[in-house]
Amino acid sequence: MEITRDLDFADNANAQILFGDLNRNLQAVEQSAGVSIHARGNSVQVSGRSHAVELAISVLEQLYGLIDRGYPIFTQDIAFGLRILESAPGTSLEEIFLDKVYITSRNRVISPKSVNQKNYIEAIRNNDIVFGIGPAGTGKTYLAVAMAVSALASEQVRSIILTRPAVEAGEKLGFLPGDMAQKVDPYLRPLTDALSDMLGQERTRELIERGVIEIAPLAFMRGRTLNNAFVLLDEAQNTTREQMKMFLTRIGFDSRAVVTGDVTQIDLPGNSHSGLIEAQRILKNIRGIRFCTFSRSDVVRHPLVQEIIRAYEKQAARRGRPAAMK
């Protein structure tokens, strides 16, 4: 059933921020929600199918409330807000978007953009070991790094340790130029990039040189006890059973660990079994360990990434096996 609803905003300046330059934000709502919006002054008229109109009205009202509280609205927030409210209509966007995980060196606020991301952040705050499992682009690694930087800045921990298994995914390490440090650098670069984005390159380099931040292949963790640290194991789907057990038993006092991975991107050779899959099976009922699962609806990259993941999932379903997504 087609309906039309009118919506008035009290503050003209905030209404214009909500509408965006040349009403671009309203156009984004139109395209994503499938409605027609006409703006006049600080009022809008929304027309379309009843469900779509209610969704558009809800996101506009909540985004206006965020602006009124000083939150800087970006175009992508509209897509995130619509996605959240479509799957969970009663959700408060303020509770999600205003949860400031960290403010970067460029004054950009890092905050969750989906219900699952919000739950993930709360899990990290309240548990010593958290697993974040899901497809590419869902923010599981980036948010974990942000939580690590936040914990360091607030002196909850004395160091950050970021690690990945150096598993060959098509390219052979031996054929890469340079010494071992240079050979494994490409595997660790995503972690370095995330740190630089939050702290700035100079500050990141300084903390690494001082040993406050350590970025190293997983093999370097063997035999150590990691006390008073925030430890992140990324790409954990490429750990063997033995490596996963080794990593988890490194955790010392006053430390917390986050393990992230995507079980559809396993690059282990031969018949090796993923330590992440085994951990998910045997550790799920231990108090203090929390598993958080992401889906393609949590993707915060280019909108086409969701469609790409969906296409691979359909293809994998036809073949009867998990979809590989890089």
Disulfide bonds with the S-S distance in Angstrom:
none
